Amino acid sequence: MPNRPFNDRLDWNLLRTFRVIGQELSISRAAARLHLTQPAVSQALKRLEEQLGRPLIARRGPRFVLTEVGERLFELSGEVYGQVAQISGLLEQPSAEVVGKVRLLMISRLCCQRFDDFLARFHQQYPRVEMEIEVMRSTDIVAALQEKTATAGLSLSRHRHARLEQRLLQRQRYAFFCGKHHRLFGQLEGNLKQENFVSFSSDQIGGMLSPLTIFRDQQGFTGRIVASSPSFEEVRRLVIAGFGIGCLPEHGVQEDVAAGLLWKLPPLDGIADVDVHLLWNRDQRMSRAEQAFIEGLCESLA
């Protein structure tokens, strides 16, 4: 009996798992994102390598990198997954009523009354449209939209990205804060230039939050970054715990300040503005529900 074609033998679930492994470059983080155990993810990687007959990762001590074949497969799997993710749009039944699903990716702690009002109007106008909202890092949102695996994203975005359209949603003002356990809590004045910092992972030159980095460099801040995270919630937690001072969006911590968990530090007018944009892929084939969502949100922003 002749061998089955390769595409009939390939397990597409393994390809999806490998895609997440390649994005995270960590078995443990990939397992957490996929809601699987680490052994299950490791076994999936091993099975895919056995099907392909090629190694996909190369160990570098406690870390690993993708092999040349792994890098190429990672790129191709993004294209494949993006095409498969659009099949749901083809299944939408012709009807006078707009039905379907909108998958929206957004950063955490996004407080925008204009967007909330739009969601209320959109649901009233299209009650049969299903909304799926997932909170992700800005870099992951951009990558997912480029791969056409989501309808749109609400993300920090310092530069225009290939194939992505963008509209300004709001401007976030960042300021310095310390937690209730910090020695500067309750102080109206103070020299912050030697204080240690809690930082976002993207708070670096070239990152989504590089305006914060540039401000500290220009003002001569010399304190160490003693803790960091890509997650707003975890940066907030570390600042409240007193690890160091941190740059946080003012609107996102108003309740914490009112509750006595955080204290705003000088300069009281803040340090930098960071823009949040609506992003979507101009080359993506959209369902009627997705088109209605993007067009409606763009109108509300205009």
Helices and strands as residue ranges (DSSP letters): H 6-9, H 12-24, H 27-34, H 38-52, E 57-60, E 63-66, H 68-85, H 87-90, E 100-106, H 113-125, E 129-135, H 138-146, E 152-156, E 164-179, E 197-200, H 210-219, E 225-229, H 232-240, E 245-249, G 250-252, H 254-258, E 262-264, E 272-281, H 288-301
